[in-house]
Amino acid sequence: MGNEALDINPPNATFNISTNGSDWLWAAFCIFAASLLVMVFLDLKRPRGARLFHQIALVVLTTASITYFSMASDLGATPIVAEFRDDGIENATRQIWYVRYIQWFITFPLILLELLLATGLNLSDIMTTLFMGIVLVVMGLVGSLVQSTYKWGFFTFGIAALFYIWYVLLWHAPHTTFAAGGVLRSGYIRSASYLSFMLITYPIAWACSEGGNVITPTSEMIWYGILDIFAGPVFLFLFLWNLRSVDYSAFGLQSGKYTDQGEGAATTSQRQKAAEAGVDNA
């Protein structure tokens, strides 16, 4: 499929993905699409009013699937003159995949939200952390589009935002009161440690690809693709697995609408009102 995609949508830069790179992206797309289908099945098995974590995962996987379809088709990139190059080509350009940053702009804050909703953090702390996630992504995009050395200034701003995210994930959030107690706390710590480790590797990949032009766009795709798979489907399935034995009502997120309670699952107040109505009619 890589040959066909590159023939129909030819590369627009000096340094571009190869046929093998496109083939890898199609394989990654299949992984995301299959994960999406599995998540849809798992979501439908959940009772109404208790699907928030699964539906956040659905949004993440849907966005990633569309993104990898676009990149596998060699669409969603713009040519930018590479700052560092050793090929002797004047004004050599490199493909910068803005569609990937659109994906991260949507999915990274949602992954953080998925994780932080399981903690006792207040809303303001959660929103600030999500904002820092957006800052990290936007700084990566802006830095990759800058042709001069000033791109590393934006890289530094992004790293500062990442340090804040690490602080919240690994220190602040674990010291809050978890609604579901020790079971949820241990699952959160495992998931937060896993995600924090994955986040270390993204700036390294950026510095070697969009930043320093050290590796080829094909190697970039392989590196980022592996990271996205482990930080996306793998993380989401592991996180939801850790929540399997936790009572959803402990989060206080269950919908109060009667239609979201599931068949025969009326709330106590609704049952009481029905009983009072029955007495009045009698």
C-alpha positions as a Markdown table, in Angstrom:
| # | Residue | x | y | z |
|---|---|---|---|---|
| 1 | Met | 0.0 | 0.0 | 0.0 |
| 2 | Gly | 3.0 | 2.3 | 0.6 |
| 3 | Asn | 3.9 | 2.4 | -3.2 |
| 4 | Glu | 0.3 | 3.3 | -4.1 |
| 5 | Ala | 0.0 | 6.0 | -1.5 |
| 6 | Leu | 3.3 | 7.7 | -2.4 |
| 7 | Asp | 2.4 | 7.5 | -6.1 |
| 8 | Ile | -1.0 | 9.2 | -5.6 |
| 9 | Asn | 0.3 | 11.7 | -3.0 |
| 10 | Pro | 3.9 | 12.3 | -3.8 |
| 11 | Pro | 6.2 | 13.6 | -1.0 |
| 12 | Asn | 6.6 | 17.4 | -0.8 |
| 13 | Ala | 10.0 | 17.7 | 0.8 |
| 14 | Thr | 13.6 | 16.7 | 0.3 |
| 15 | Phe | 13.6 | 14.5 | 3.4 |
| 16 | Asn | 10.4 | 12.4 | 3.2 |
| 17 | Ile | 9.0 | 9.1 | 4.2 |
| 18 | Ser | 9.8 | 6.0 | 2.1 |
| 19 | Thr | 7.6 | 3.2 | 0.9 |
| 20 | Asn | 8.6 | 1.2 | 4.0 |
| 21 | Gly | 7.6 | 4.2 | 6.2 |
| 22 | Ser | 4.2 | 4.3 | 4.6 |
| 23 | Asp | 3.8 | 0.5 | 5.0 |
| 24 | Trp | 4.6 | 0.9 | 8.7 |
| 25 | Leu | 2.1 | 3.6 | 9.1 |
| 26 | Trp | -0.6 | 1.4 | 7.5 |
| 27 | Ala | 0.3 | -1.3 | 10.0 |
| 28 | Ala | 0.0 | 1.2 | 12.9 |
| 29 | Phe | -3.3 | 2.4 | 11.5 |
| 30 | Cys | -4.6 | -1.2 | 11.6 |
| 31 | Ile | -3.5 | -1.5 | 15.2 |
| 32 | Phe | -5.4 | 1.7 | 16.2 |
| 33 | Ala | -8.5 | 0.8 | 14.2 |
| 34 | Ala | -8.6 | -2.7 | 15.7 |
| 35 | Ser | -8.2 | -1.2 | 19.2 |
| 36 | Leu | -11.0 | 1.2 | 18.5 |
| 37 | Leu | -13.3 | -1.6 | 17.5 |
| 38 | Val | -12.4 | -3.5 | 20.7 |
| 39 | Met | -13.0 | -0.4 | 22.8 |
| 40 | Val | -16.5 | 0.1 | 21.2 |
| 41 | Phe | -17.4 | -3.5 | 22.2 |
| 42 | Leu | -16.2 | -2.9 | 25.8 |
| 43 | Asp | -18.0 | 0.4 | 25.9 |
| 44 | Leu | -21.3 | -1.2 | 24.9 |
| 45 | Lys | -20.9 | -3.8 | 27.6 |
| 46 | Arg | -20.8 | -1.1 | 30.3 |
| 47 | Pro | -24.1 | 0.0 | 31.9 |
| 48 | Arg | -25.5 | 3.4 | 30.8 |
| 49 | Gly | -24.2 | 6.2 | 33.0 |
| 50 | Ala | -20.9 | 4.3 | 33.7 |
| 51 | Arg | -19.1 | 4.7 | 30.4 |
| 52 | Leu | -17.1 | 7.9 | 30.8 |
| 53 | Phe | -13.6 | 6.3 | 30.9 |
| 54 | His | -14.4 | 4.1 | 28.0 |
| 55 | Gln | -15.8 | 6.9 | 25.9 |
| 56 | Ile | -12.8 | 9.1 | 26.5 |
| 57 | Ala | -10.7 | 6.2 | 25.2 |
| 58 | Leu | -13.0 | 6.0 | 22.2 |
| 59 | Val | -12.3 | 9.6 | 21.3 |
| 60 | Val | -8.6 | 9.1 | 21.7 |
| 61 | Leu | -8.5 | 6.0 | 19.5 |
| 62 | Thr | -10.8 | 7.5 | 16.9 |
| 63 | Thr | -8.6 | 10.6 | 16.5 |
| 64 | Ala | -5.4 | 8.4 | 16.4 |
| 65 | Ser | -6.9 | 6.1 | 13.7 |
| 66 | Ile | -7.8 | 9.1 | 11.5 |
| 67 | Thr | -4.4 | 10.6 | 12.0 |
| 68 | Tyr | -2.5 | 7.5 | 11.1 |
| 69 | Phe | -4.7 | 6.9 | 8.0 |
| 70 | Ser | -3.7 | 10.5 | 6.9 |
| 71 | Met | 0.0 | 10.0 | 7.5 |
| 72 | Ala | 0.0 | 6.5 | 5.9 |
| 73 | Ser | -1.5 | 8.2 | 2.8 |
| 74 | Asp | 1.3 | 10.8 | 2.9 |
| 75 | Leu | -1.1 | 13.5 | 3.7 |
| 76 | Gly | -0.9 | 16.1 | 6.5 |
| 77 | Ala | 2.7 | 17.3 | 6.2 |
| 78 | Thr | 4.4 | 20.5 | 5.2 |
| 79 | Pro | 8.0 | 21.1 | 4.0 |
| 80 | Ile | 10.3 | 23.1 | 6.3 |
| 81 | Val | 13.9 | 23.9 | 5.7 |
| 82 | Ala | 16.0 | 21.7 | 8.0 |
| 83 | Glu | 18.3 | 23.5 | 10.4 |
| 84 | Phe | 20.9 | 20.7 | 10.5 |
| 85 | Arg | 21.8 | 18.8 | 7.4 |
| 86 | Asp | 25.0 | 17.1 | 6.1 |
| 87 | Asp | 23.9 | 16.2 | 2.6 |
| 88 | Gly | 25.2 | 19.4 | 1.0 |
| 89 | Ile | 21.8 | 20.2 | -0.5 |
| 90 | Glu | 21.0 | 23.9 | -0.2 |
| 91 | Asn | 17.7 | 24.7 | 1.4 |
| 92 | Ala | 16.9 | 21.1 | 1.9 |
| 93 | Thr | 13.4 | 20.6 | 3.4 |
| 94 | Arg | 12.0 | 18.0 | 5.8 |
| 95 | Gln | 8.4 | 16.8 | 6.1 |
| 96 | Ile | 6.8 | 18.2 | 9.3 |
| 97 | Trp | 3.6 | 16.3 | 10.1 |
| 98 | Tyr | 1.3 | 18.9 | 11.5 |
| 99 | Val | -1.5 | 16.3 | 11.5 |
| 100 | Arg | 0.3 | 14.4 | 14.2 |
| 101 | Tyr | 0.3 | 17.5 | 16.4 |
| 102 | Ile | -3.5 | 17.9 | 15.8 |
| 103 | Gln | -3.9 | 14.4 | 17.1 |
| 104 | Trp | -1.8 | 15.1 | 20.2 |
| 105 | Phe | -3.6 | 18.4 | 20.8 |
| 106 | Ile | -6.8 | 16.4 | 21.1 |
| 107 | Thr | -5.6 | 13.1 | 22.6 |
| 108 | Phe | -2.9 | 14.1 | 25.1 |
| 109 | Pro | -5.2 | 16.2 | 27.4 |
| 110 | Leu | -7.8 | 13.5 | 27.2 |
| 111 | Ile | -5.3 | 10.8 | 28.3 |
| 112 | Leu | -4.3 | 13.1 | 31.2 |
| 113 | Leu | -8.0 | 13.6 | 32.0 |
| 114 | Glu | -8.7 | 9.9 | 31.9 |
| 115 | Leu | -5.9 | 9.4 | 34.5 |
| 116 | Leu | -6.6 | 12.4 | 36.7 |
| 117 | Leu | -10.3 | 11.7 | 37.1 |
| 118 | Ala | -9.4 | 8.7 | 39.1 |
| 119 | Thr | -7.6 | 10.8 | 41.7 |
| 120 | Gly | -8.8 | 13.3 | 44.4 |
| 121 | Leu | -7.5 | 16.3 | 42.5 |
| 122 | Asn | -9.8 | 19.3 | 42.4 |
| 123 | Leu | -11.1 | 20.7 | 39.2 |
| 124 | Ser | -8.6 | 23.6 | 39.0 |
| 125 | Asp | -5.6 | 21.4 | 39.4 |
| 126 | Ile | -6.9 | 19.1 | 36.7 |
| 127 | Met | -7.6 | 21.9 | 34.3 |
| 128 | Thr | -4.2 | 23.4 | 34.8 |
| 129 | Thr | -2.5 | 20.1 | 34.1 |
| 130 | Leu | -4.6 | 19.7 | 30.9 |
| 131 | Phe | -3.5 | 23.2 | 29.9 |
| 132 | Met | 0.2 | 22.3 | 30.4 |
| 133 | Gly | -0.4 | 19.3 | 28.2 |
| 134 | Ile | -1.7 | 21.6 | 25.5 |
| 135 | Val | 1.3 | 23.9 | 26.0 |
| 136 | Leu | 3.6 | 20.9 | 25.5 |
| 137 | Val | 2.0 | 19.9 | 22.2 |
| 138 | Val | 1.8 | 23.4 | 20.8 |
| 139 | Met | 5.4 | 24.2 | 21.7 |
| 140 | Gly | 6.4 | 21.0 | 19.8 |
| 141 | Leu | 4.4 | 22.1 | 16.8 |
| 142 | Val | 5.7 | 25.7 | 16.8 |
| 143 | Gly | 9.3 | 24.6 | 17.3 |
| 144 | Ser | 9.1 | 22.1 | 14.4 |
| 145 | Leu | 7.8 | 24.8 | 12.1 |
| 146 | Val | 10.6 | 27.3 | 13.0 |
| 147 | Gln | 13.6 | 27.0 | 10.7 |
| 148 | Ser | 16.2 | 28.7 | 12.9 |
| 149 | Thr | 17.9 | 27.8 | 16.2 |
| 150 | Tyr | 15.0 | 29.6 | 18.0 |
| 151 | Lys | 13.1 | 26.4 | 17.7 |
| 152 | Trp | 15.0 | 25.2 | 20.8 |
| 153 | Gly | 13.5 | 28.0 | 22.8 |
| 154 | Phe | 10.0 | 26.6 | 22.2 |
| 155 | Phe | 11.4 | 23.1 | 23.0 |
| 156 | Thr | 12.5 | 24.5 | 26.4 |
| 157 | Phe | 9.0 | 25.9 | 27.1 |
| 158 | Gly | 7.6 | 22.5 | 26.3 |
| 159 | Ile | 10.0 | 20.7 | 28.6 |
| 160 | Ala | 9.0 | 23.2 | 31.4 |
| 161 | Ala | 5.4 | 22.2 | 30.9 |
| 162 | Leu | 6.3 | 18.6 | 30.9 |
| 163 | Phe | 8.0 | 18.9 | 34.3 |
| 164 | Tyr | 4.8 | 20.4 | 35.7 |
| 165 | Ile | 2.9 | 17.4 | 34.4 |
| 166 | Trp | 5.3 | 15.0 | 35.9 |
| 167 | Tyr | 5.0 | 16.8 | 39.3 |
| 168 | Val | 1.2 | 16.4 | 39.2 |
| 169 | Leu | 1.2 | 12.8 | 38.0 |
| 170 | Leu | 3.9 | 11.5 | 40.3 |
| 171 | Trp | 3.7 | 13.7 | 43.4 |
| 172 | His | 0.6 | 15.9 | 43.8 |
| 173 | Ala | -2.1 | 13.5 | 42.6 |
| 174 | Pro | -0.8 | 10.4 | 44.5 |
| 175 | His | -1.0 | 12.5 | 47.8 |
| 176 | Thr | -4.7 | 13.3 | 47.4 |
| 177 | Thr | -7.6 | 11.2 | 48.8 |
| 178 | Phe | -8.8 | 8.6 | 46.4 |
| 179 | Ala | -12.5 | 7.9 | 46.5 |
| 180 | Ala | -12.1 | 4.2 | 46.0 |
| 181 | Gly | -9.2 | 3.8 | 48.4 |
| 182 | Gly | -6.1 | 1.7 | 48.1 |
| 183 | Val | -7.2 | -0.4 | 45.2 |
| 184 | Leu | -7.6 | 2.7 | 43.0 |
| 185 | Arg | -4.5 | 4.3 | 44.3 |
| 186 | Ser | -2.3 | 1.4 | 43.4 |
| 187 | Gly | -3.8 | 1.2 | 39.9 |
| 188 | Tyr | -3.3 | 4.9 | 39.4 |
| 189 | Ile | 0.4 | 4.8 | 40.6 |
| 190 | Arg | 1.1 | 2.0 | 38.1 |
| 191 | Ser | -0.6 | 3.8 | 35.2 |
| 192 | Ala | 0.9 | 7.2 | 36.1 |
| 193 | Ser | 4.4 | 5.8 | 36.3 |
| 194 | Tyr | 3.9 | 4.0 | 33.0 |
| 195 | Leu | 2.7 | 7.2 | 31.2 |
| 196 | Ser | 5.4 | 9.4 | 32.8 |
| 197 | Phe | 8.1 | 7.1 | 31.5 |
| 198 | Met | 6.6 | 7.2 | 28.0 |
| 199 | Leu | 6.5 | 11.0 | 28.1 |
| 200 | Ile | 10.3 | 11.0 | 28.6 |
| 201 | Thr | 10.8 | 9.5 | 25.2 |
| 202 | Tyr | 8.8 | 12.0 | 23.1 |
| 203 | Pro | 11.1 | 15.0 | 23.6 |
| 204 | Ile | 14.1 | 12.7 | 22.7 |
| 205 | Ala | 12.3 | 11.7 | 19.5 |
| 206 | Trp | 11.5 | 15.3 | 18.7 |
| 207 | Ala | 15.1 | 16.4 | 19.2 |
| 208 | Cys | 16.3 | 13.6 | 16.8 |
| 209 | Ser | 13.7 | 14.3 | 14.1 |
| 210 | Glu | 12.0 | 17.6 | 13.7 |
| 211 | Gly | 14.5 | 19.4 | 15.9 |
| 212 | Gly | 18.0 | 18.1 | 14.9 |
| 213 | Asn | 17.2 | 16.3 | 11.7 |
| 214 | Val | 19.4 | 13.4 | 13.0 |
| 215 | Ile | 17.1 | 10.6 | 11.8 |
| 216 | Thr | 15.1 | 10.2 | 8.6 |
| 217 | Pro | 11.4 | 10.8 | 8.4 |
| 218 | Thr | 10.9 | 7.0 | 8.0 |
| 219 | Ser | 12.8 | 6.4 | 11.3 |
| 220 | Glu | 10.8 | 9.2 | 12.9 |
| 221 | Met | 7.5 | 7.5 | 11.9 |
| 222 | Ile | 8.6 | 4.2 | 13.3 |
| 223 | Trp | 9.8 | 5.8 | 16.6 |
| 224 | Tyr | 6.7 | 8.0 | 17.1 |
| 225 | Gly | 4.4 | 5.2 | 16.0 |
| 226 | Ile | 5.7 | 2.8 | 18.6 |
| 227 | Leu | 5.4 | 5.5 | 21.2 |
| 228 | Asp | 1.8 | 6.4 | 20.2 |
| 229 | Ile | 0.8 | 2.7 | 20.4 |
| 230 | Phe | 2.2 | 2.2 | 23.9 |
| 231 | Ala | 0.9 | 5.6 | 25.1 |
| 232 | Gly | -2.4 | 5.1 | 23.4 |
| 233 | Pro | -4.1 | 1.7 | 23.1 |
| 234 | Val | -1.7 | -0.2 | 25.4 |
| 235 | Phe | -2.0 | 2.5 | 28.1 |
| 236 | Leu | -5.8 | 2.8 | 27.8 |
| 237 | Phe | -6.4 | -0.9 | 28.0 |
| 238 | Leu | -4.1 | -1.3 | 31.0 |
| 239 | Phe | -5.7 | 1.6 | 32.8 |
| 240 | Leu | -9.2 | 0.3 | 32.2 |
| 241 | Trp | -8.1 | -3.1 | 33.3 |
| 242 | Asn | -6.9 | -1.6 | 36.6 |
| 243 | Leu | -10.4 | -0.1 | 37.1 |
| 244 | Arg | -12.2 | -3.3 | 36.4 |
| 245 | Ser | -12.9 | -4.1 | 40.1 |
| 246 | Val | -13.6 | -0.5 | 41.2 |
| 247 | Asp | -17.2 | 0.6 | 41.8 |
| 248 | Tyr | -17.9 | 3.3 | 39.3 |
| 249 | Ser | -20.1 | 5.2 | 41.7 |
| 250 | Ala | -17.1 | 5.9 | 43.9 |
| 251 | Phe | -15.9 | 8.5 | 41.4 |
| 252 | Gly | -19.2 | 10.5 | 41.7 |
| 253 | Leu | -19.3 | 10.6 | 37.9 |
| 254 | Gln | -22.4 | 8.5 | 37.3 |
| 255 | Ser | -25.2 | 10.3 | 35.5 |
| 256 | Gly | -28.3 | 11.3 | 37.5 |
| 257 | Lys | -30.6 | 11.0 | 34.5 |
| 258 | Tyr | -33.1 | 8.2 | 34.8 |
| 259 | Thr | -32.5 | 7.1 | 31.3 |
| 260 | Asp | -28.8 | 6.6 | 32.0 |
| 261 | Gln | -29.3 | 4.3 | 34.9 |
| 262 | Gly | -29.7 | 1.1 | 32.9 |
| 263 | Glu | -32.7 | -1.2 | 32.8 |
| 264 | Gly | -34.4 | -1.4 | 36.2 |
| 265 | Ala | -31.7 | 0.7 | 37.9 |
| 266 | Ala | -33.7 | 3.6 | 39.3 |
| 267 | Thr | -32.2 | 5.7 | 42.0 |
| 268 | Thr | -33.3 | 5.6 | 45.6 |
| 269 | Ser | -35.1 | 8.9 | 45.3 |
| 270 | Gln | -36.9 | 7.8 | 42.2 |
| 271 | Arg | -38.1 | 4.6 | 43.9 |
| 272 | Gln | -39.3 | 6.7 | 46.8 |
| 273 | Lys | -41.2 | 9.0 | 44.6 |
| 274 | Ala | -42.8 | 6.0 | 42.8 |
| 275 | Ala | -43.8 | 4.5 | 46.2 |
| 276 | Glu | -45.3 | 7.8 | 47.4 |
| 277 | Ala | -47.2 | 8.1 | 44.1 |
| 278 | Gly | -48.6 | 4.7 | 44.7 |
| 279 | Val | -49.8 | 5.5 | 48.2 |
| 280 | Asp | -51.5 | 8.7 | 47.0 |
| 281 | Asn | -53.3 | 6.8 | 44.3 |
| 282 | Ala | -54.5 | 4.3 | 46.7 |
